[in-house]
Amino acid sequence: MDSIEPLYLAPKNNRVNAMGLKCPEPLMLLKVKLDEVNQFDRVDMATDDANAVKSVEEFCHKRGYESTLGRAGGTIVFRVRKT
């Protein structure tokens, strides 16, 4: 189990670990995962790239997805619901 495992709430197949990646990679991985899941499913993504916050929030807003973010130490966790 990796150290960010407790931060996730979504099922294992709906998680994106973007730790150590720099924008735009976290956003690209999130987009791919959201394209794979069903409507109303949730995807959780963990990243340590603070620059991803604005990009992910704008992406979710434009797509009409519900999103929240939380922080635990240097880790940012996005919870995105595909609507």
NUMI-296504 format. One line per field, with one value per atom (N, C-alpha, C, CB): residue number from 1; residue in one letter; atom name; x, y, z. Coordinates in Angstrom, 1 decimal. Glycine has a CB too. Example, Ala and Ser with C-alpha at 12.3 -4.5 7.8 and 13.67 -1.06 7.14 Angstrom:
// residues 2
i = [1  1  1  1  2  2  2  2]
aa = [A  A  A  A  S  S  S  S]
at = [N  CA  C  CB  N  CA  C  CB]
X = [13.2  12.3  13.2  11.3  12.8  13.7  12.9  14.1]
Y = [-5.7  -4.5  -3.3  -4.5  -2.2  -1.1  0.0  -0.6]
Z = [7.8  7.8  7.8  9.0  7.1  7.1  7.9  5.7]
This chain:
// residues 83
i = [1  1  1  1  2  2  2  2  3  3  3  3  4  4  4  4  5  5  5  5  6  6  6  6  7  7  7  7  8  8  8  8  9  9  9  9  10  10  10  10  11  11  11  11  12  12  12  12  13  13  13  13  14  14  14  14  15  15  15  15  16  16  16  16  17  17  17  17  18  18  18  18  19  19  19  19  20  20  20  20  21  21  21  21  22  22  22  22  23  23  23  23  24  24  24  24  25  25  25  25  26  26  26  26  27  27  27  27  28  28  28  28  29  29  29  29  30  30  30  30  31  31  31  31  32  32  32  32  33  33  33  33  34  34  34  34  35  35  35  35  36  36  36  36  37  37  37  37  38  38  38  38  39  39  39  39  40  40  40  40  41  41  41  41  42  42  42  42  43  43  43  43  44  44  44  44  45  45  45  45  46  46  46  46  47  47  47  47  48  48  48  48  49  49  49  49  50  50  50  50  51  51  51  51  52  52  52  52  53  53  53  53  54  54  54  54  55  55  55  55  56  56  56  56  57  57  57  57  58  58  58  58  59  59  59  59  60  60  60  60  61  61  61  61  62  62  62  62  63  63  63  63  64  64  64  64  65  65  65  65  66  66  66  66  67  67  67  67  68  68  68  68  69  69  69  69  70  70  70  70  71  71  71  71  72  72  72  72  73  73  73  73  74  74  74  74  75  75  75  75  76  76  76  76  77  77  77  77  78  78  78  78  79  79  79  79  80  80  80  80  81  81  81  81  82  82  82  82  83  83  83  83]
aa = [M  M  M  M  D  D  D  D  S  S  S  S  I  I  I  I  E  E  E  E  P  P  P  P  L  L  L  L  Y  Y  Y  Y  L  L  L  L  A  A  A  A  P  P  P  P  K  K  K  K  N  N  N  N  N  N  N  N  R  R  R  R  V  V  V  V  N  N  N  N  A  A  A  A  M  M  M  M  G  G  G  G  L  L  L  L  K  K  K  K  C  C  C  C  P  P  P  P  E  E  E  E  P  P  P  P  L  L  L  L  M  M  M  M  L  L  L  L  L  L  L  L  K  K  K  K  V  V  V  V  K  K  K  K  L  L  L  L  D  D  D  D  E  E  E  E  V  V  V  V  N  N  N  N  Q  Q  Q  Q  F  F  F  F  D  D  D  D  R  R  R  R  V  V  V  V  D  D  D  D  M  M  M  M  A  A  A  A  T  T  T  T  D  D  D  D  D  D  D  D  A  A  A  A  N  N  N  N  A  A  A  A  V  V  V  V  K  K  K  K  S  S  S  S  V  V  V  V  E  E  E  E  E  E  E  E  F  F  F  F  C  C  C  C  H  H  H  H  K  K  K  K  R  R  R  R  G  G  G  G  Y  Y  Y  Y  E  E  E  E  S  S  S  S  T  T  T  T  L  L  L  L  G  G  G  G  R  R  R  R  A  A  A  A  G  G  G  G  G  G  G  G  T  T  T  T  I  I  I  I  V  V  V  V  F  F  F  F  R  R  R  R  V  V  V  V  R  R  R  R  K  K  K  K  T  T  T  T]
at = [N  CA  C  CB  N  CA  C  CB  N  CA  C  CB  N  CA  C  CB  N  CA  C  CB  N  CA  C  CB  N  CA  C  CB  N  CA  C  CB  N  CA  C  CB  N  CA  C  CB  N  CA  C  CB  N  CA  C  CB  N  CA  C  CB  N  CA  C  CB  N  CA  C  CB  N  CA  C  CB  N  CA  C  CB  N  CA  C  CB  N  CA  C  CB  N  CA  C  CB  N  CA  C  CB  N  CA  C  CB  N  CA  C  CB  N  CA  C  CB  N  CA  C  CB  N  CA  C  CB  N  CA  C  CB  N  CA  C  CB  N  CA  C  CB  N  CA  C  CB  N  CA  C  CB  N  CA  C  CB  N  CA  C  CB  N  CA  C  CB  N  CA  C  CB  N  CA  C  CB  N  CA  C  CB  N  CA  C  CB  N  CA  C  CB  N  CA  C  CB  N  CA  C  CB  N  CA  C  CB  N  CA  C  CB  N  CA  C  CB  N  CA  C  CB  N  CA  C  CB  N  CA  C  CB  N  CA  C  CB  N  CA  C  CB  N  CA  C  CB  N  CA  C  CB  N  CA  C  CB  N  CA  C  CB  N  CA  C  CB  N  CA  C  CB  N  CA  C  CB  N  CA  C  CB  N  CA  C  CB  N  CA  C  CB  N  CA  C  CB  N  CA  C  CB  N  CA  C  CB  N  CA  C  CB  N  CA  C  CB  N  CA  C  CB  N  CA  C  CB  N  CA  C  CB  N  CA  C  CB  N  CA  C  CB  N  CA  C  CB  N  CA  C  CB  N  CA  C  CB  N  CA  C  CB  N  CA  C  CB  N  CA  C  CB  N  CA  C  CB  N  CA  C  CB  N  CA  C  CB  N  CA  C  CB  N  CA  C  CB  N  CA  C  CB  N  CA  C  CB  N  CA  C  CB]
X = [0.8  0.0  0.9  -1.0  0.6  1.4  1.0  1.4  1.8  1.5  0.3  2.7  -0.2  -1.3  -2.6  -1.2  -2.6  -3.7  -4.9  -3.3  -4.6  -5.7  -6.4  -5.2  -5.8  -6.4  -7.6  -5.4  -7.6  -8.6  -9.9  -8.0  -11.0  -12.3  -12.9  -13.2  -12.5  -13.1  -12.5  -12.7  -13.3  -12.8  -11.4  -13.8  -10.7  -9.3  -9.2  -8.7  -10.1  -10.0  -10.4  -10.9  -10.8  -11.2  -10.2  -12.6  -9.0  -8.0  -6.8  -7.4  -6.3  -5.2  -4.1  -5.6  -2.9  -1.8  -0.9  -1.0  -0.9  -0.1  1.0  -1.0  1.4  2.5  3.8  2.6  4.5  5.7  5.6  6.5  4.4  4.2  3.9  3.1  4.3  4.1  3.0  5.4  2.3  1.3  1.9  0.6  1.3  -0.1  -0.4  -0.7  0.6  0.4  -0.7  1.7  -0.8  -1.9  -3.3  -1.8  -3.4  -4.7  -5.0  -4.7  -4.0  -4.1  -4.5  -2.8  -3.9  -4.3  -5.7  -3.3  -6.1  -7.4  -8.4  -7.6  -8.2  -9.1  -9.3  -8.6  -8.2  -8.2  -9.1  -6.8  -8.9  -9.7  -11.1  -9.1  -11.4  -12.8  -13.5  -12.9  -12.8  -13.3  -13.7  -12.3  -13.0  -13.2  -14.4  -12.0  -14.8  -15.8  -17.2  -15.5  -18.2  -19.6  -20.0  -20.5  -21.1  -21.6  -22.0  -22.9  -21.8  -22.0  -21.0  -23.4  -20.0  -18.9  -17.9  -18.1  -17.2  -16.2  -14.8  -16.5  -13.9  -12.5  -11.7  -12.0  -10.8  -9.9  -8.6  -9.9  -7.9  -6.6  -5.7  -6.5  -4.6  -3.6  -2.4  -3.1  -2.0  -0.9  -0.1  -1.3  1.1  1.9  2.3  3.1  1.6  1.9  0.9  1.9  1.2  0.3  -0.2  1.0  0.6  0.1  -1.0  1.3  -1.3  -2.4  -3.7  -2.2  -3.8  -5.0  -5.9  -4.8  -5.3  -6.1  -6.5  -5.3  -5.6  -6.0  -7.1  -4.7  -7.0  -8.0  -9.4  -7.6  -9.3  -10.6  -11.2  -10.3  -10.5  -11.0  -11.6  -9.9  -10.9  -11.3  -12.6  -10.2  -12.8  -14.0  -15.1  -13.8  -14.9  -15.9  -16.4  -15.4  -15.5  -15.9  -16.7  -14.7  -16.4  -17.1  -18.4  -16.2  -18.6  -19.7  -19.6  -20.9  -18.4  -18.1  -18.1  -16.8  -18.6  -18.5  -17.1  -19.6  -16.4  -15.1  -14.8  -14.0  -14.1  -13.6  -12.2  -14.4  -11.5  -10.1  -9.8  -9.1  -8.9  -8.4  -6.9  -9.0  -6.3  -4.9  -4.5  -4.3  -3.4  -2.9  -1.4  -3.3  -0.8  0.7  0.9  1.5  1.8  2.1  1.3  3.6  0.3  -0.5  -1.8  -0.7  -2.2  -3.5  -4.3  -3.3  -5.5  -6.4  -7.7  -6.8  -7.9  -9.1  -10.1  -8.8  -11.4  -12.4  -13.4  -13.2  -13.5  -14.2  -15.4  -13.3  -16.6  -17.7  -18.2  -18.9  -18.2  -18.5  -20.1  -18.1  -20.5  -22.0  -22.5  -22.3]
Y = [-1.2  0.0  1.2  0.0  2.2  3.4  4.4  4.0  5.4  6.3  7.2  7.1  7.3  8.1  7.3  8.9  6.0  5.2  5.6  3.8  6.0  6.5  7.7  6.7  8.5  9.7  9.5  10.6  8.3  8.0  7.6  7.0  8.0  7.5  6.7  8.6  7.0  6.3  4.8  7.0  4.0  2.6  2.6  1.8  1.5  1.4  1.7  0.1  1.2  1.4  2.8  0.4  3.7  5.1  6.0  5.4  5.7  6.5  6.8  5.8  8.0  8.5  8.9  9.6  8.3  8.7  9.6  7.5  10.9  11.8  12.4  12.9  11.7  12.2  12.3  11.4  13.4  13.6  14.0  12.3  14.1  14.6  16.1  13.8  16.7  18.2  18.4  18.9  19.5  19.9  20.1  21.3  19.5  19.1  17.6  19.5  16.9  15.4  15.0  14.8  15.6  15.2  15.4  16.0  16.6  16.8  15.8  18.3  15.5  14.5  13.2  14.4  12.7  11.4  11.4  11.1  12.5  12.7  12.6  14.0  13.3  13.3  11.9  14.3  11.2  9.8  8.9  9.2  9.0  8.2  8.6  8.4  9.9  10.3  9.9  11.9  9.8  9.3  7.8  9.5  7.1  5.6  5.3  5.0  6.2  5.9  6.3  6.5  5.7  6.0  7.3  4.9  7.9  9.1  8.9  9.5  9.9  9.9  9.1  9.3  8.5  7.9  9.0  6.9  8.6  9.6  9.1  9.8  10.0  9.7  10.6  10.0  10.0  10.7  10.7  10.0  11.9  12.1  12.7  12.9  12.1  12.7  13.3  11.7  14.5  15.1  16.0  16.0  16.2  17.2  18.4  16.5  18.6  19.7  20.8  19.3  21.9  23.0  23.6  24.0  23.6  24.2  23.5  24.3  22.3  21.5  22.0  20.0  22.7  23.1  23.9  23.9  25.0  25.8  25.1  27.1  24.3  23.6  22.6  22.9  21.8  20.8  21.5  19.9  22.6  23.3  23.8  24.4  24.4  25.0  23.9  25.8  22.8  21.7  21.1  20.5  20.9  20.4  21.4  20.1  22.7  23.7  23.7  25.1  23.6  23.7  22.4  23.8  21.3  20.0  19.9  18.9  20.7  20.6  19.5  20.3  19.1  18.0  18.7  17.3  18.0  18.4  18.1  17.7  19.0  18.7  19.4  19.1  18.7  19.3  18.9  18.7  19.7  19.3  19.4  20.2  18.6  18.6  18.5  17.4  18.9  18.8  18.1  20.3  17.3  16.5  16.7  15.0  17.5  17.8  18.4  16.5  17.8  18.3  17.7  18.1  16.9  16.2  16.9  14.7  17.0  17.6  16.5  18.8  16.3  15.3  15.9  14.3  15.6  16.1  14.9  16.5  15.3  14.3  14.9  14.1  14.2  14.7  13.7  14.8  14.2  13.4  13.7  13.6  12.7  12.9  13.1  11.7  14.2  14.5  14.6  15.7]
Z = [0.0  0.0  0.0  1.2  -0.9  -1.0  0.1  -2.4  0.4  1.5  1.3  1.7  0.0  -0.2  -0.3  -1.6  -0.1  -0.2  0.8  0.2  2.0  2.9  2.4  4.3  1.5  1.0  0.0  0.4  -0.6  -1.6  -1.0  -2.5  -1.6  -1.3  -2.4  -0.9  -3.7  -4.8  -4.9  -6.1  -5.6  -5.8  -6.4  -6.6  -6.2  -6.7  -8.2  -6.4  -9.0  -10.4  -10.9  -11.1  -9.9  -10.2  -9.6  -9.8  -9.5  -8.8  -9.8  -7.5  -9.6  -10.4  -9.4  -11.4  -9.5  -8.7  -9.6  -8.1  -9.5  -10.3  -9.5  -10.9  -8.4  -7.6  -8.4  -6.3  -8.2  -8.9  -10.3  -8.9  -10.9  -12.2  -12.2  -12.9  -13.3  -13.4  -14.5  -13.8  -14.3  -15.2  -16.6  -14.8  -17.6  -17.7  -17.5  -19.1  -17.1  -17.0  -16.0  -16.5  -14.8  -13.9  -14.6  -12.6  -15.2  -15.9  -17.0  -16.5  -17.8  -18.9  -18.3  -19.7  -17.2  -16.6  -16.1  -15.5  -15.5  -14.9  -16.1  -14.1  -17.2  -18.3  -18.9  -19.4  -19.0  -19.5  -18.6  -19.7  -17.3  -16.4  -16.4  -14.9  -16.5  -16.5  -17.8  -16.4  -18.9  -20.2  -20.0  -21.3  -19.2  -19.0  -18.1  -18.4  -17.2  -16.2  -16.6  -14.8  -15.9  -16.3  -15.7  -15.7  -16.2  -15.7  -14.2  -16.5  -13.4  -12.0  -11.1  -11.7  -11.8  -11.1  -10.6  -11.9  -9.5  -9.0  -9.2  -7.4  -9.5  -9.7  -8.7  -11.2  -8.0  -7.1  -7.7  -5.7  -7.6  -8.1  -7.1  -9.4  -6.8  -5.9  -6.7  -4.8  -6.3  -7.0  -6.0  -8.2  -6.3  -5.4  -6.2  -4.9  -7.4  -8.2  -8.0  -9.7  -7.3  -6.9  -8.2  -6.0  -9.3  -10.5  -11.2  -11.5  -10.8  -11.3  -10.8  -11.0  -9.7  -9.1  -10.1  -7.8  -10.6  -11.5  -12.7  -11.8  -13.3  -14.5  -14.3  -15.1  -13.2  -13.0  -12.7  -11.8  -11.9  -11.5  -12.8  -10.5  -13.7  -14.9  -15.8  -15.7  -15.9  -16.7  -16.2  -16.7  -14.9  -14.3  -14.5  -12.8  -14.3  -14.5  -16.0  -14.1  -16.9  -18.3  -18.7  -19.2  -18.1  -18.4  -17.6  -18.2  -16.6  -15.7  -14.7  -16.5  -14.4  -13.4  -12.0  -13.6  -11.0  -9.6  -9.1  -8.7  -8.4  -7.9  -6.6  -8.9  -5.8  -4.5  -4.4  -3.3  -3.6  -3.4  -1.9  -4.2  -1.5  -0.1  -0.1  0.7  1.0  1.1  2.4  1.2  2.2  3.4  3.2  3.4  4.0  3.9  2.5  4.0  1.7  0.4  -0.7  0.1  -0.3  -1.3  -1.5  -0.8  -2.7  -3.1  -3.7  -4.1  -3.1  -3.6  -4.2  -2.5  -5.5  -6.2  -6.1  -7.6  -5.9  -6.0  -7.0  -4.6  -8.1  -9.3  -9.6  -10.5  -9.7  -10.0  -11.4  -9.0  -12.3  -13.7  -13.8  -14.6  -14.2  -14.2  -15.7  -13.5]
